[in-house]
Structures are given as C-alpha cells and as structure tokens.
Amino acid sequence: AYRHIIARIVRSLDHQTHNVLNLAAVLGHRLNDLPMYGLIDLSLGQTMAGLSVLAALRVLRDGSNGLEFVNELVRAAAYTSLPSPVRRALHSAVADRLLGSMRQREAVSGLELAWHCIRAGRESEATPFLLNGARDAVRKGAPDAAEHALSSAMPKLSGSEATEARLL
C-alpha cells in the first residue's frame, strides 16, 4: 500500500523534488543535512523547496530534530523504489562525504559510515568503521545497535575481524 502511495506521489513531483526524495530516503536521519543535497547538484534553494513540497504532501513531517519521514514504511518505500545502481551511487557519494567529514574531525558514527560503504558495495572499506563503530556504540550504551550491525555483517567477515566482531 505504501509503495502505491509513494508511486502516486512520485508521479506528481517535479524532477528536483523527486531527486530530493531519493536522496532523503538514502540519508535517513541525516535528511536535514542540507549540504548533502549538493551531492546531486541541488542548490540550497532547490533543496529547501523540495523538502517543503514533501512536507506539504505529508511524506515528511516536522519532528523534534527537524524534518523526518512520517514513518519508516514511507522511507522504506521511497528507498526501495530507487533502482539499485542509483542507490549504490548515492550511498557511495554519501560515504565519501562522511569520510571527508571525519578527516575534518567532525563527529560521524562509524556504524553509519560502514552502512553507507556496505550499501555502496565497498565492504572491505567498511569493516574498520563497522568494528570501531560497534565498539563506540557499546561504550555509549547502545549494545543493541552494535549487535544488529555486527550480526548482519558476520557472513562477510573473516579471520581476526570475525573474531573481533564475535567478541564485541
């Protein structure tokens, strides 16, 4: 049902707003990070206009931390409607931007960076971020997040990395 609703909404969107929706679905909780939309050549004005249209259509709502999807099913429907090569390219661009942010000493979750790397098909690059992110999550009192990320990555880990993941 959500896919049909999203498909109907997408058909009514202009090209730029559709691009905003696509990237917002990939960004998830980072959808308020307006400079990220520059990855797909959208200006700040185009991004704000697209987010406003999506809020007016009730795809997004104003939450306590800014805009958010009305629910995870809507985000998932928008996300899965993207062709996989487009999803991979977007995840890769987001991972590159997050890596750049880390180099500038901005706070970036290792689990988040690992997730984007994995979804971009860059698994070997994701492993150190996955393990460091899981360690950080456990230290910060979020062992469930660490367990979920590590258990989903276990089939792709081997050797000392798999041992460390099991230990964590």
Legacy VTK file of the C-alpha trace (Angstrom):
# vtk DataFile Version 3.0
C-alpha trace
ASCII
DATASET POLYDATA
POINTS 168 float
0.000 0.000 0.000
2.822 2.394 0.881
4.573 1.640 -2.412
1.422 2.546 -4.344
1.002 5.753 -2.371
4.670 6.690 -2.872
4.437 5.829 -6.581
1.426 8.109 -6.951
3.179 10.918 -5.080
6.390 10.475 -7.096
4.468 10.777 -10.378
3.176 14.160 -9.203
6.625 15.523 -8.269
8.813 17.734 -10.394
12.289 16.391 -11.214
14.120 18.316 -8.478
11.694 17.356 -5.712
11.894 13.733 -6.844
15.693 13.932 -6.507
15.314 15.419 -3.017
13.057 12.492 -2.053
15.526 9.955 -3.457
18.471 11.334 -1.515
16.411 11.888 1.639
15.419 8.212 1.559
19.114 7.239 1.402
20.159 9.764 4.062
17.553 8.622 6.600
18.087 10.564 9.826
20.567 12.882 8.049
17.926 14.249 5.704
18.250 17.650 7.406
21.935 17.881 6.430
21.253 20.363 3.622
24.815 20.459 2.195
24.446 16.724 1.403
21.990 17.603 -1.371
24.866 19.252 -3.209
25.972 15.694 -3.991
23.212 15.579 -6.597
23.767 19.134 -7.817
20.868 20.709 -5.957
21.246 24.230 -4.618
20.196 25.163 -1.118
17.072 26.835 -2.523
16.098 23.808 -4.611
16.655 21.525 -1.614
14.554 23.666 0.701
11.782 23.934 -1.887
11.791 20.160 -2.429
11.704 19.431 1.305
8.834 21.906 1.693
6.834 20.185 -1.055
7.455 16.785 0.561
6.301 18.168 3.920
3.171 19.629 2.315
2.438 16.228 0.745
2.906 14.658 4.209
5.789 12.467 3.129
7.884 14.370 5.675
6.857 15.962 8.953
8.441 18.427 11.321
9.781 16.415 14.241
11.772 17.318 17.325
15.067 17.200 15.378
13.834 18.812 12.169
12.195 17.101 9.229
11.689 13.335 9.292
9.745 10.791 7.285
6.200 10.374 8.570
7.125 6.778 9.307
9.783 4.245 8.411
7.493 2.426 5.976
7.214 5.554 3.828
11.007 5.978 3.850
11.486 2.310 3.010
9.003 2.517 0.136
10.795 5.556 -1.289
14.165 3.848 -0.777
13.189 0.601 -2.483
11.650 2.453 -5.408
15.157 3.643 -6.348
16.925 1.479 -8.927
19.848 -0.318 -7.265
22.577 1.386 -9.365
21.208 4.770 -8.283
21.058 3.637 -4.633
24.662 2.411 -4.813
25.870 5.651 -6.381
24.079 7.733 -3.746
25.426 5.608 -0.887
28.930 5.884 -2.331
28.680 9.675 -2.600
27.345 9.923 0.968
30.146 7.647 2.232
32.727 9.852 0.507
31.210 12.964 2.075
31.165 11.338 5.531
34.789 10.261 5.113
35.656 13.861 4.289
33.806 14.988 7.410
35.803 12.543 9.516
39.040 13.956 8.113
37.873 17.402 9.225
37.300 15.973 12.723
33.515 16.212 12.562
31.554 13.615 14.523
30.482 10.779 12.240
29.232 7.433 13.508
31.376 4.530 12.401
28.265 2.375 12.067
26.627 4.930 9.806
29.711 5.215 7.618
30.050 1.429 7.476
26.402 1.091 6.444
26.814 3.535 3.551
30.051 1.814 2.453
28.386 -1.600 2.513
25.329 -0.371 0.604
27.717 1.200 -1.934
29.425 -2.178 -2.478
32.586 -1.118 -0.618
32.560 -3.884 2.018
36.318 -4.093 2.587
36.432 -0.353 3.238
33.511 -0.637 5.671
34.988 -3.234 8.037
37.221 -0.971 10.170
34.398 1.561 10.530
31.982 -1.222 11.442
34.225 -2.562 14.204
35.123 0.882 15.583
31.509 1.990 15.388
30.346 -1.127 17.225
32.938 -0.516 19.942
31.756 3.103 20.281
28.111 2.038 20.385
28.810 -0.417 23.215
30.750 2.269 25.130
27.882 4.730 24.699
25.272 2.291 25.980
23.821 1.136 22.659
24.782 -2.548 22.546
21.670 -3.414 20.513
22.823 -1.156 17.659
26.260 -2.774 17.755
24.815 -6.277 17.841
22.456 -5.599 14.940
25.211 -4.133 12.759
27.728 -6.862 13.590
25.295 -9.764 13.197
24.246 -8.544 9.758
27.905 -8.213 8.706
29.160 -11.521 10.163
28.750 -13.587 6.967
31.140 -11.220 5.161
33.791 -11.071 7.901
36.676 -13.500 8.227
39.827 -14.030 10.244
40.663 -11.609 13.025
37.841 -9.290 12.011
35.251 -12.026 12.505
36.820 -12.921 15.853
36.736 -9.294 16.993
33.114 -8.952 15.854
32.117 -12.066 17.810
33.915 -10.725 20.879
32.120 -7.404 20.635
LINES 1 169
168 0 1 2 3 4 5 6 7 8 9 10 11 12 13 14 15 16 17 18 19 20 21 22 23 24 25 26 27 28 29 30 31 32 33 34 35 36 37 38 39 40 41 42 43 44 45 46 47 48 49 50 51 52 53 54 55 56 57 58 59 60 61 62 63 64 65 66 67 68 69 70 71 72 73 74 75 76 77 78 79 80 81 82 83 84 85 86 87 88 89 90 91 92 93 94 95 96 97 98 99 100 101 102 103 104 105 106 107 108 109 110 111 112 113 114 115 116 117 118 119 120 121 122 123 124 125 126 127 128 129 130 131 132 133 134 135 136 137 138 139 140 141 142 143 144 145 146 147 148 149 150 151 152 153 154 155 156 157 158 159 160 161 162 163 164 165 166 167
